[in-house]
Amino acid sequence: MYGTPDGRTTLTAALDHVDDAALSMGAAFQQATQRLLAEVFGGGQAGPAR
């Protein structure tokens, strides 16, 4: 789950576990997550947690 500091924009995603490496979508999920973050949040990097 990601969100802006003011809470006005959030992104939540989930991936079910697949117990077969040949069927795993982990890499594709990571790539899609990065594209979504760039699109929704402008590609900025989060600062340290407070």
C-alpha distances in whole Angstrom, upper triangle without the diagonal:
4,7,11,13,14,12,13,11,7,6,4,7,9,12,15,17,20,23,25,25,26,24,21,18,16,18,17,14,13,15,14,10,12,14,12,10,14,15,13,13,16,16,16,15,13,15,16,14,17
4,7,10,12,9,11,8,6,5,6,9,12,15,18,20,23,26,28,27,29,26,23,20,18,19,18,15,14,15,14,10,11,13,10,8,12,13,10,9,13,12,12,12,10,13,14,12,15
4,6,8,6,8,6,4,6,9,12,15,18,22,24,27,30,32,31,32,30,27,24,22,22,21,18,17,18,17,13,14,15,12,10,12,13,10,8,12,13,12,12,10,12,14,12,14
4,5,5,6,6,7,9,12,15,19,22,25,28,30,33,35,34,35,33,30,27,25,25,24,21,20,20,19,16,15,16,14,11,13,13,10,8,11,12,11,11,9,11,13,12,14
4,5,8,9,10,13,15,18,21,25,28,30,33,36,37,36,38,36,32,30,27,28,27,24,22,23,22,19,19,20,17,14,16,17,14,11,14,15,13,12,10,10,12,10,11
4,6,8,10,13,16,20,23,26,29,32,35,38,40,39,40,38,35,32,30,30,29,26,25,26,24,21,21,22,19,16,18,18,14,12,15,17,15,16,13,14,15,14,14
4,6,7,10,13,16,20,23,26,29,32,35,37,36,38,35,32,29,27,28,27,24,23,24,22,19,19,20,17,15,17,17,13,12,15,17,16,16,14,15,16,15,15
4,7,10,13,17,20,24,27,30,33,36,38,37,38,35,33,30,28,29,27,24,24,24,22,19,20,19,16,15,16,15,11,11,14,17,16,17,15,17,19,18,18
4,7,10,14,17,21,24,27,30,33,34,34,35,32,29,26,25,25,23,20,20,20,18,15,16,16,12,11,13,12,8,8,12,14,14,15,14,16,18,17,19
4,7,10,14,17,20,23,26,29,31,30,31,29,26,23,21,22,21,18,17,18,16,13,14,15,11,10,13,12,9,9,13,14,14,15,13,16,18,16,18
4,7,10,14,17,20,23,26,27,27,28,25,22,19,18,19,17,14,14,15,12,9,11,12,8,8,11,11,8,9,13,13,14,15,14,17,19,17,20
4,7,11,14,17,20,23,25,24,26,23,20,17,16,17,16,13,13,15,12,10,13,14,10,10,14,14,11,13,16,16,17,17,16,19,20,18,21
4,7,10,13,16,19,21,21,22,19,16,13,12,14,13,9,11,13,10,8,11,13,10,11,14,14,13,15,18,17,19,18,18,21,21,20,23
4,7,10,13,16,18,18,19,16,14,11,11,13,13,9,11,13,11,10,14,15,13,14,18,18,17,18,21,20,22,21,20,23,23,22,25
4,6,9,12,14,14,16,13,10,8,8,11,10,7,10,13,11,11,14,16,15,16,19,20,19,21,23,22,24,23,22,25,25,24,27
4,6,10,12,13,15,11,9,9,9,13,13,10,13,16,15,14,18,19,18,20,23,23,23,24,27,26,27,26,26,28,28,27,30
4,6,9,10,12,10,8,9,9,13,13,12,14,17,17,16,19,21,21,22,25,26,25,27,29,27,29,27,27,29,29,28,31
4,6,7,9,7,6,8,9,12,13,12,15,17,17,18,21,22,22,24,26,27,27,29,31,29,31,30,29,32,32,31,34
4,7,9,8,8,11,11,14,16,16,17,20,21,21,24,25,26,27,29,31,31,32,34,32,33,32,32,34,34,33,36
4,5,5,6,10,11,14,15,16,17,19,20,21,24,25,26,27,30,31,31,33,34,32,34,33,33,36,35,35,38
4,5,5,9,9,11,13,14,15,17,19,20,21,23,24,26,28,29,30,31,32,30,32,30,31,33,33,33,37
4,6,9,11,12,13,14,16,17,19,20,22,23,25,26,28,29,30,32,33,30,33,32,33,36,36,36,39
4,6,9,11,11,12,15,16,17,18,21,22,22,24,26,27,28,30,31,29,32,31,31,34,35,34,38
4,6,8,9,9,12,13,14,15,18,19,20,21,23,24,25,27,28,26,28,27,28,31,31,31,34
4,6,5,6,9,10,10,12,14,15,16,18,20,21,22,23,25,23,25,25,25,28,29,29,32
4,6,5,6,9,10,10,12,14,15,16,19,20,21,22,23,21,23,22,22,25,25,25,29
4,5,5,6,9,10,11,13,14,15,17,19,20,21,22,19,21,20,22,25,25,26,29
4,5,5,6,9,10,11,12,14,15,16,18,20,20,18,21,21,22,25,26,27,30
4,5,5,6,9,10,10,12,14,15,16,17,19,17,19,19,20,23,24,24,28
4,5,5,6,9,10,11,12,14,15,16,17,15,17,16,17,20,21,21,25
4,5,5,6,9,10,11,12,14,15,16,13,16,16,18,21,23,23,27
4,5,5,6,9,10,10,12,14,15,13,16,17,18,22,23,24,27
4,5,5,6,9,10,10,11,13,11,14,14,15,18,20,20,23
4,5,5,6,9,10,10,11,8,11,11,13,16,18,19,23
4,5,5,6,9,10,10,8,12,13,15,19,21,22,25
4,5,5,6,8,9,9,12,13,15,18,21,21,24
4,5,5,5,7,6,9,10,11,15,17,18,21
4,6,5,5,4,7,9,12,15,18,19,22
4,6,5,7,10,13,14,18,21,22,25
4,6,8,10,12,13,17,19,20,22
4,6,7,9,10,13,16,17,19
4,6,9,11,14,18,19,21
4,7,9,13,16,18,21
4,7,9,13,15,17
4,6,10,12,15
4,7,8,11
4,7,9
4,6
4
